[in-house]
């Protein structure tokens, strides 16, 4: 790792030191230097420097996208953008191109992760027969759970409902299943990171004309280690499923934004 400072333009403003989340940087007579500690490769030191004095081989300035004249959306715009998204469970038959899915997931990878650990990859499944088999496998898992544990009867109920109606209550006949996958060693952090990433994907999807919905049953079934499902998912060795969403073009257009339960906040001091 190479950390460089142009002392001729460094004004010793201390911004880089203040922004370093691990306390690695310390301010010396001629500018910041790397002291004792670790680096999480966040790139804050390079991004915050007002004189372009700092560069770092781990997060080189030339690879960072300049903010430029970007304008943060007004609060009203941001609120509408966030509230517009709905969980889509009725999809059109239109296939989603690999190019569009790549664009979607390229935004997902920018999501924050614990200690900037990142480490999330993606498994995209589009084969119609495989998707149908995945739904069947999850329903079989549900049915078995309902028989073994009275608290899991809801799983058995959903399985019977699926068998009776023929309706896909697992993937809702979505044309795409996206799995966020992380290395086994990350365990819980990997699952959190996967959820962060897929949340970014869900928020980005409407901008691309797409709809999405969490596929919790697929995620839970995979994390339970259900063999028939894992075989279908084709997750690389050494990786585990950290999250799952369905993606496709919405068949219908909603005319109202969703509402939620009233806000409840407990402040440390009451007025």
C-alpha positions in Angstrom: 0.0 0.0 0.0 1.4 3.4 -1.0 0.1 6.5 0.8 1.4 9.8 -0.7 1.0 13.4 0.2 2.0 16.4 -1.9 3.4 18.6 0.8 3.6 21.6 -1.5 -0.2 21.8 -1.7 -1.2 20.3 1.7 -2.6 23.0 3.9 -2.7 20.8 7.0 -6.5 21.3 7.4 -6.7 18.1 9.4 -9.8 16.9 7.5 -8.2 13.6 6.4 -7.2 12.9 10.0 -10.6 13.7 11.3 -12.3 11.6 8.7 -10.1 8.5 9.1 -12.4 6.0 10.8 -9.6 3.9 12.3 -7.3 6.7 13.4 -4.6 5.5 11.1 -3.7 9.0 9.9 -1.9 11.5 12.1 -0.9 15.1 11.3 2.8 15.8 11.3 4.8 18.9 10.5 4.6 18.6 6.8 1.2 16.9 6.5 -0.6 13.7 7.3 1.2 10.4 7.7 0.1 6.8 8.3 0.6 5.9 11.9 -0.2 2.7 13.7 -3.5 1.0 13.0 -5.5 -0.5 10.2 -7.1 0.7 7.0 -10.6 -0.3 5.8 -10.1 1.1 2.3 -12.9 3.6 2.6 -11.1 6.3 0.6 -12.4 9.1 2.8 -8.9 10.7 3.1 -8.6 11.1 -0.6 -12.2 12.2 -1.2 -12.3 14.9 1.5 -9.0 16.5 0.7 -9.7 20.1 -0.6 -6.4 20.5 -2.4 -5.9 17.1 -4.0 -2.8 16.6 -1.8 -3.5 13.0 -0.9 -3.5 9.9 -3.0 -3.6 6.3 -1.9 -2.9 3.2 -4.0 -5.7 1.3 -2.2 -8.3 4.0 -3.2 -6.6 6.0 -5.9 -8.2 9.3 -6.8 -8.3 8.5 -10.5 -10.8 5.6 -9.7 -13.1 7.8 -7.6 -16.0 9.4 -9.3 -15.9 13.2 -8.9 -19.0 14.7 -7.2 -18.8 17.7 -9.4 -22.0 19.7 -9.7 -24.2 16.8 -8.4 -27.2 18.1 -6.5 -28.7 16.1 -3.6 -32.5 15.7 -4.2 -34.7 18.1 -2.2 -36.3 16.4 0.9 -39.6 16.2 -0.9 -38.1 14.6 -3.9 -36.1 12.1 -1.8 -39.2 11.2 0.2 -41.2 10.5 -2.9 -38.4 8.5 -4.5 -38.1 6.3 -1.4 -41.9 5.9 -0.9 -42.6 5.1 -4.5 -41.1 1.7 -4.3 -43.5 -1.2 -3.8 -43.0 -5.0 -3.5 -43.9 -6.4 -7.0 -45.4 -9.8 -7.1 -47.0 -9.8 -10.5 -44.6 -9.6 -13.4 -44.9 -9.3 -17.1 -43.5 -12.0 -19.4 -40.9 -9.6 -20.7 -37.4 -10.9 -20.1 -34.8 -8.7 -18.4 -31.5 -8.3 -20.2 -28.2 -9.1 -18.7 -27.1 -5.6 -19.4 -29.9 -4.1 -17.3 -29.3 -6.6 -14.5 -25.7 -5.7 -14.5 -26.5 -2.0 -14.3 -28.8 -2.8 -11.3 -26.2 -4.8 -9.4 -23.5 -2.3 -10.2 -25.4 0.1 -8.0 -26.1 -2.6 -5.4 -22.4 -3.1 -4.9 -22.1 0.6 -3.7 -24.1 -0.1 -0.6 -22.4 0.4 2.8 -21.1 -2.6 4.5 -19.8 -3.4 8.0 -16.3 -2.0 8.4 -16.3 -1.6 4.6 -15.9 -5.4 4.4 -17.9 -5.6 1.1 -17.4 -9.1 -0.1 -20.8 -9.5 -1.7 -21.2 -11.3 -5.0 -24.3 -12.2 -6.9 -25.9 -15.3 -8.5 -28.5 -14.5 -11.1 -31.0 -17.2 -12.1 -33.2 -16.7 -15.2 -33.9 -20.2 -16.5 -37.6 -20.7 -16.3 -37.4 -24.4 -15.4 -34.9 -23.8 -12.7 -37.0 -21.1 -11.2 -40.0 -23.4 -11.1 -38.0 -26.1 -9.5 -36.7 -23.7 -6.9 -40.3 -22.8 -5.9 -41.2 -26.5 -5.7 -38.1 -27.2 -3.5 -39.0 -24.4 -1.1 -42.6 -25.6 -0.9 -41.4 -29.1 -0.1 -39.1 -27.7 2.7 -42.1 -25.8 4.1 -44.3 -28.8 4.1 -41.7 -30.9 6.0 -41.3 -28.1 8.5 -45.0 -28.0 9.1 -45.1 -31.7 9.9 -42.1 -31.6 12.2 -42.9 -28.5 14.3 -46.4 -27.3 15.3 -45.1 -23.7 15.3 -44.3 -24.1 11.6 -47.8 -25.1 10.5 -48.0 -21.9 8.5 -45.4 -23.4 6.2 -47.4 -26.5 5.8 -50.5 -24.4 5.1 -48.8 -22.4 2.4 -47.5 -25.6 0.8 -51.0 -27.0 0.7 -52.4 -23.8 -0.7 -49.7 -23.9 -3.4 -50.5 -27.5 -4.3 -54.2 -26.7 -4.4 -54.2 -23.6 -6.5 -51.1 -24.1 -8.6 -50.2 -20.5 -7.9 -46.5 -19.7 -7.3 -46.4 -18.2 -3.8 -42.6 -18.4 -3.6 -41.2 -16.7 -6.7 -44.5 -15.4 -8.1 -43.3 -16.5 -11.6 -40.7 -13.7 -11.5 -38.4 -14.0 -14.5 -35.3 -13.4 -12.4 -34.0 -14.4 -9.0 -31.0 -12.5 -7.7 -29.1 -14.0 -4.8 -26.6 -11.9 -2.8 -23.9 -14.4 -1.8 -21.0 -14.0 0.7 -18.1 -16.1 1.8 -18.9 -18.6 4.5 -16.4 -17.0 6.9 -18.4 -13.7 7.0 -21.5 -15.5 8.5 -23.8 -12.8 10.1 -21.9 -9.8 8.7 -22.3 -11.3 5.3 -26.0 -11.6 5.7 -26.2 -8.0 6.8 -24.1 -6.8 3.9 -26.2 -8.8 1.5 -29.3 -7.2 2.8 -27.8 -3.7 2.4 -26.8 -4.4 -1.1 -30.2 -5.8 -2.2 -31.9 -2.8 -0.6 -29.9 -0.6 -2.9 -31.0 -2.8 -5.8 -34.6 -2.5 -4.8 -34.4 1.2 -4.6 -32.7 1.5 -7.9 -35.0 -0.9 -9.7 -37.9 1.5 -10.4 -35.5 3.9 -12.1 -34.7 1.2 -14.6 -38.4 0.3 -15.1 -38.1 -2.8 -13.0 -39.9 -4.1 -10.0 -38.6 -6.3 -7.2 -39.6 -8.1 -4.0 -37.7 -9.9 -1.2 -37.7 -13.6 -1.5 -37.4 -14.4 2.2 -38.5 -18.1 1.9 -35.7 -18.8 -0.6 -33.2 -17.1 1.7 -34.4 -19.0 4.8 -34.5 -22.3 3.1 -31.0 -21.9 1.7 -29.6 -20.8 5.0 -31.2 -23.8 6.6 -29.0 -25.9 4.4 -31.8 -27.6 2.5 -29.9 -29.8 0.0 -32.4 -29.9 -2.9 -32.6 -26.1 -3.0 -28.8 -25.6 -2.7 -28.2 -27.9 -5.6 -30.6 -25.8 -7.8 -29.2 -22.5 -6.7 -25.7 -23.3 -7.9 -23.9 -21.1 -5.4 -20.1 -21.4 -5.7 -18.2 -23.4 -3.1 -17.3 -21.4 0.0 -20.2 -19.1 -0.4 -23.6 -18.8 1.3 -26.8 -17.1 0.4 -27.0 -13.7 2.2 -30.2 -12.5 0.7 -32.6 -13.0 -2.3 -34.9 -10.8 -4.3 -37.2 -11.4 -7.3 -36.8 -9.0 -10.2 -38.8 -8.3 -13.4 -41.0 -5.8 -15.2 -44.1 -5.0 -13.2 -47.3 -6.1 -15.0 -49.4 -3.4 -13.4 -48.9 0.2 -12.4 -49.8 1.4 -8.9 -51.6 4.7 -8.6 -50.9 5.3 -4.9 -47.8 5.2 -2.8 -47.7 2.8 0.2 -48.4 3.9 3.7 -46.9 2.4 6.9 -47.7 2.3 10.6 -47.5 5.7 12.3 -44.0 6.9 13.3 -43.0 6.0 16.8 -39.8 7.7 18.2 -38.5 7.7 21.7 -36.1 10.7 22.2 -33.7 10.8 25.2 -35.3 14.0 26.4 -38.9 15.1 26.1 -39.9 18.7 25.5 
